[in-house]
């Protein structure tokens, strides 16, 4: 009889302490998430999120762990850090010196990347704070409200607000690093976003139950959608293409062992959530820019601004079609960038390994790139379907006259939740096995 390895979670003192530390730090983070930014009118913020800005601010609210709806000191969450990380990753293949540095000394290069990600996160947080305030201000002004209790400009109040929001972001990053170091290893930032997504489920459930006539059938429909989406996410995320590799034999005494057959697993979806972030950030930029020209005295400029806002504001059908296409395109782009950085062709050549029938080095890298692009296509289409899931659900069952429906957890959020749960499971399982609680040893 095979007993579950999870019953040994609290037998190991070290693992038990790590779990308790992780939970405790997440509780502290969620408490701080309710501390408001000074000088902000939260009623005006609620009005913006409930109006036309609901879709536009959805990604920010997702990455901040639901703190944008409260406009707390953690309103930006760890989003500036993620942005800084993406920027540095994209700069590596563009700047030859960085690429050579990554190839020559990978360990020191990772430390260098981490250090500069922190440095870049600070100005990114300050810029995001200014942009987020101005964006909310534009939407609130259009609805007759005012986000700030003071005039935005070069004054002490504005500086205090920006400094507070920047400090909140760095506090969120610090909490995530503490979780990764003293709690569940390497899962700090992911758990912060995960906790924020899960914390929004009760409020979404309450919105569904408000409609007494359809609440039961709608809830069942949403649960079925969630279960189906989770199954599809797990199926695709676990998809691998195993490329056969021959590793050279080793010398044992005076004899040479036979070559060893191995496999190089290539993921169907290597990009994860990044393409969704890229696509939505770029698509919403025209709508953000149009807000500054809505009140223009020039009729032509005003009409163009109105068209941009309606097209790229997350409401029109054109937006969702473009969103799908851009997610697919960015999935291929980001996968190529990541795979080029890993440089499997050169690494296999250094170890003496070879793919049967393929020349070592550059030819191997080109072959693996072609294989990866073929298997990336279904993964890219899947990510595109996940991205437009709210729109598809809205076509089947509109809620409140909206064509984007209402989900207990957004499709993008489900992608993060499933990924985090999978990574945490593997991390804890690895920790248990290191301490002797191996599944193979738990058979009576």
DOZARO-796077 format. One record per residue (C-alpha): residue in three letters; x, y, z. Coordinates in pm, whole numbers, plus 32768, in hexadecimal, padded with zeros to 4 digits. Layout:
N
ALAXYZ ...
***
This chain:
444
UNK800080008000 UNK808C81547F99 UNK806482678097 UNK805C83D5802D UNK81A18491805E UNK80D985BE80D2 UNK8087851E8221 UNK81F58557827A UNK81DF86CF8248 UNK81DA872283B9 UNK82C2860B8427 UNK83EE86C883A0 UNK842C87F18487 UNK84E188B9837C UNK83CD88938279 UNK82C088DD837D UNK83728A1E83DF UNK839A8A858274 UNK82268A548233 UNK81C48B18836A UNK82B68C338313 UNK82288C4581B1 UNK80C28C56822F UNK811E8D5A8336 UNK81CC8E3C823A UNK80A48E218149 UNK7FB88E858264 UNK80918FB782AC UNK808F9010813A UNK7F148FF98126 UNK7EEE90D6825B UNK7FD291DF81C5 UNK7F0D91C88080 UNK7DED9278812F UNK7EBE93A78197 UNK7E4B94C580B2 UNK7F2E95B27FF8 UNK7F1F970E809B UNK7E5B98167FE2 UNK7D92972A7F02 UNK7C1797267EE1 UNK7BC395B47EF3 UNK7A5795EC7E94 UNK7AC8967F7D48 UNK7BB095537D19 UNK7A8C94647D4E UNK79C195247C4E UNK7AD795067B4B UNK7B0093907B81 UNK798D935B7B60 UNK797194287A21 UNK7A2D942B78DA UNK7B7A93F27983 UNK7B18929A7A02 UNK7BBF91DC78E5 UNK7CDD92D178BD UNK7D4A92AF7A28 UNK7D0D91387A35 UNK7E7990DC79F3 UNK7EFE91D37AF4 UNK7E0991517BF6 UNK7E728FED7BA4 UNK7FE990267BC6 UNK7FC290FD7CFC UNK7F028FEE7DB0 UNK7DB690A77DAA UNK7E4391DF7E54 UNK7DF392CE7D36 UNK7C8392BB7D91 UNK7CE393407EEA UNK7DF394287E63 UNK7EC693CB7F8E UNK803894077FC2 UNK806792BA7F0E UNK7F9293267DE6 UNK80A792D07CEF UNK810391897D99 UNK823690E87CFF UNK81DE915A7B9E UNK8308924E7B7C UNK83F891377BE1 UNK8361904B7ADE UNK8379915D79D8 UNK84E7919E7A2D UNK852E902A7A19 UNK848D900E78C1 UNK854A9140783F UNK869B90B278A8 UNK86488F5E7813 UNK85F48FFF76C7 UNK873290D376CC UNK88168FA276E7 UNK87F28F28757C UNK87F7909074FB UNK893B910075A6 UNK8A60901C7542 UNK8B2C9069767B UNK8A0F8FF8775C UNK89E08EBB7693 UNK8B538E6676AB UNK8B498EAA7821 UNK8A268DB8784D UNK8AD68CA97784 UNK8C2F8CCD782A UNK8BC38CC57998 UNK8A528C6A79C7 UNK8A608C6A7B45 UNK8AF68DC67B66 UNK8A138E3F7A4E UNK88DF8DD47B10 UNK89598E987C3F UNK89978FC47B5F UNK88398FA67ACA UNK87998F927C23 UNK885890C37C9F UNK87FD919B7B75 UNK869691247B7D UNK867B91B77CDB UNK872292FA7C6D UNK8640931C7B3D UNK850892C87C08 UNK8525940B7CD3 UNK850795067BB1 UNK840C941F7B09 UNK833894297C45 UNK834895A67C54 UNK82E995C67AE3 UNK81D094CA7B0D UNK814E958B7C38 UNK813B96CE7B6E UNK809C961E7A46 UNK7FA195647B1C UNK7F3396A07BD2 UNK7F0F97647A8E UNK7E51964579EC UNK7D5A962F7B0B UNK7D3E97A87B0C UNK7CE097AF799B UNK7BD296A579C3 UNK7B4897437B00 UNK7B3C989C7A5F UNK7A71980D7941 UNK797697897A3F UNK796498D07AFF UNK7A3F98647C22 UNK7B9A98AE7CA0 UNK7C9297A27D0D UNK7D76988B7DD0 UNK7D1B99717EED UNK7E269A647E77 UNK7EAB9AEF7D2F UNK7F9C9A037C7E UNK80E49AB77C3A UNK82379B117CCA UNK81D09B277E36 UNK820A9A707F7C UNK80BF99B07F6B UNK8110991C7E15 UNK827098C07E81 UNK81E798177FBB UNK80EE97497EF3 UNK81F296D67DF5 UNK82F096887F05 UNK81EE95C27FCA UNK818794F27E9E UNK82F394B17E3E UNK834394487FA2 UNK821293647F9E UNK829492B57E67 UNK83EB92807EFE UNK834391FD803B UNK828291027F68 UNK83C390927EBD UNK846D90748011 UNK83518F9C8098 UNK836E8EC07F64 UNK84E58E987F98 UNK84AF8E3E8105 UNK83BA8D2E809E UNK84B38CA87F9E UNK85CF8CA7809D UNK85268C3A81E0 UNK83E18BA5815E UNK83938ADD8024 UNK84CC8AFC7F50 UNK84C28BD67E16 UNK83488C087E29 UNK832A8D557EDF UNK82B38E3E7DC9 UNK81D88D2F7D33 UNK812D8CF07E81 UNK80E88E647EAF UNK80348E767D60 UNK7F8A8D297DA9 UNK7F058DA47EF8 UNK7E7A8EDD7E56 UNK7DC48E1C7D47 UNK7D2C8D247E3C UNK7CC28E3D7F27 UNK7BE08EC97E15 UNK7B128D897DF5 UNK7A1A8DDF7F11 UNK79CA8F357E7A UNK79978E9E7D20 UNK78BB8D927DB9 UNK77ED8E9E7E64 UNK77BB8F567D1A UNK77388E167C7C UNK764B8DCF7D9D UNK75B98F2F7D8A UNK74E08EBE7C67 UNK73EE8DDF7D24 UNK733E8D637BE9 UNK74718CD87B3C UNK75688CB37C58 UNK75518B367C74 UNK756B8AE47B03 UNK76708BF47AC9 UNK77478B737BE8 UNK773A8A107B5E UNK77958A937A06 UNK78BF8B557A90 UNK793C8A287B56 UNK792B894F7A1D UNK79EF8A56795C UNK7AF58A657A70 UNK7B1D88EA7A86 UNK7B3B88CB790C UNK7C3689E878FB UNK7D0889587A16 UNK7D108803796C UNK7D7D88A47823 UNK7E89897778D2 UNK7F1E88487983 UNK7F1487797842 UNK7FC688827771 UNK80BA88F7787F UNK812E879278BA UNK815987537745 UNK82BA86F976DA UNK836A868E759D UNK848685A475F8 UNK85A485C774FE UNK868F84967503 UNK87F684E77565 UNK89288405756C UNK8A19844C7688 UNK8B8283D07669 UNK8BF782A77730 UNK8CDA82CC785C UNK8E25822C789F UNK8E1B813479BF UNK8F7A80BB7A07 UNK900A803F78BE UNK8EB6800E781D UNK8DCB8101776F UNK8C5A80E277B6 UNK8B5880E876A1 UNK8AAE8232763E UNK8979827F770C UNK882A82D07672 UNK877D83FD770B UNK866384F076C7 UNK8654866A76AD UNK84F486DB7712 UNK8470880F765C UNK834088B976F6 UNK820688FB762A UNK81D88A4476E4 UNK83268AD37751 UNK82B08C3F775F UNK81B08C1B7876 UNK80EB8D5878C5 UNK81DF8E4F7826 UNK81358E6376CD UNK7FEB8EC27771 UNK80988FD97832 UNK8148905A76FA UNK80139050761E UNK7F2890F97714 UNK802692047770 UNK805C92657604 UNK7EEC925075A5 UNK7E7A932C76C2 UNK7F8494347682 UNK7EBE94E17567 UNK7D8F94F7764D UNK7E64958D7761 UNK7EFB9687766F UNK7DA596E175E2 UNK7D309751773B UNK7E0B9889771D UNK7D5B98F575DB UNK7BEE98A7762A UNK7BB09A12768D UNK7C689AA67561 UNK7BC89BD574B9 UNK7C289B467365 UNK7B059A6E72ED UNK7BE399857220 UNK7CD29944733F UNK7BB1990C742C UNK7B0998117340 UNK7C4F97527316 UNK7C7B97487490 UNK7B1896C974C1 UNK7B4E95BC73B8 UNK7C95954D745A UNK7BF1953B75AF UNK7AC9946E7532 UNK7BA59387745F UNK7CC193477553 UNK7C0A9379769E UNK7BB7920676BF UNK7A4992277659 UNK7A3D91FB74DD UNK7A5190B2741F UNK7B80913A7361 UNK7C41915074A7 UNK7C108FDF74F4 UNK7C708F717392 UNK7DAF904173A3 UNK7DF08FC17503 UNK7DE18E58748D UNK7EC88E987363 UNK7FC68F5B7432 UNK7FD28E4F7542 UNK801E8D497438 UNK812B8E25739A UNK81CE8E8174E7 UNK81D18D127551 UNK82AC8CBD7426 UNK83868DF1745B UNK83C48DC075CF UNK83FB8C4875A7 UNK85078C8D74A1 UNK85AF8D8B7587 UNK85B78C9B76B0 UNK86298B7375E1 UNK87418C3B753D UNK87C18C9E7697 UNK87D18B327707 UNK88A48AD475D3 UNK886D895D75E4 UNK893D892274AA UNK8A7E89A67545 UNK8A388908769A UNK8A0187B07602 UNK8B3D87D77535 UNK8C0B882A766B UNK8B8D86F1771D UNK8BD3861B75E9 UNK8A6285C775B6 UNK89BF85BC7461 UNK8868859673CA UNK886E846B72DC UNK888D84DD7173 UNK88CE864B71CD UNK8A2186FB71C8 UNK8A9987867314 UNK8A9688F7736A UNK89DC89F77296 UNK892688EE71C6 UNK88A0884F7306 UNK882189A07382 UNK877189E07235 UNK86D48886723A UNK865688AE739F UNK85CE8A08734B UNK850389777229 UNK847A88637307 UNK84268959741A UNK836F8A42732B UNK8297892372AD UNK822D88B87409 UNK82088A237479 UNK80EC8A5B737F UNK7FE189987446 UNK80648A377587 UNK80488B9374ED UNK7EE48B547473 UNK7E8B8ACF75CB UNK7F138C0A7675 UNK7E4A8CDC7580 UNK7D0D8C1D75DA UNK7D588C4D774C UNK7D888DC27713 UNK7C358DF17668 UNK7B7A8D00774D UNK7AB28E1A77F9 UNK7A388E8F76A4 UNK79DA8D2D7638 UNK79238CED777E UNK78728E3B7757 UNK77F28DD37600 UNK775B8C997697 UNK76D78D3577D9 UNK76E68EB277EF UNK76DA8F3D7951 UNK764C90937992 UNK763D90E0781E UNK77B690B377FF UNK78568FEE76E7 UNK79798F8777C4 UNK78B58EB278B9 UNK79148E787A25 UNK7A028D6A7AA2 UNK7A4A8CFE7C06 UNK7BB88D157BA5 UNK7C2B8DB57A5F UNK7CBA8CCC7959 UNK7E0D8D787977 UNK7DF38D557AEF UNK7DAB8BE27ACD UNK7EE78BBC79FF UNK7FB08C587B1A UNK7EFA8B977C2C UNK7F2C8A457B86 UNK80998A937B3B UNK80E18B027CA0 UNK803389D37D39 UNK80F788ED7C53 UNK824489947CA7 UNK81FC89987E1E UNK819B88287E12 UNK82DF87CC7D65 UNK83AD88A57E4D UNK831B88097F88 UNK833386AC7EF5 UNK84A386E57EA7 UNK84E08761800A UNK8438862A8099 UNK850185427FBD UNK864485ED8025 UNK85EB8598818B UNK85A8842A8141 UNK842E84328113 UNK844183A07FB5 UNK830A83137F10 UNK83CE81D97EB5 UNK8414819B8027 UNK82A981CB8092 UNK822B807D800E UNK81D67F7A810B 
***
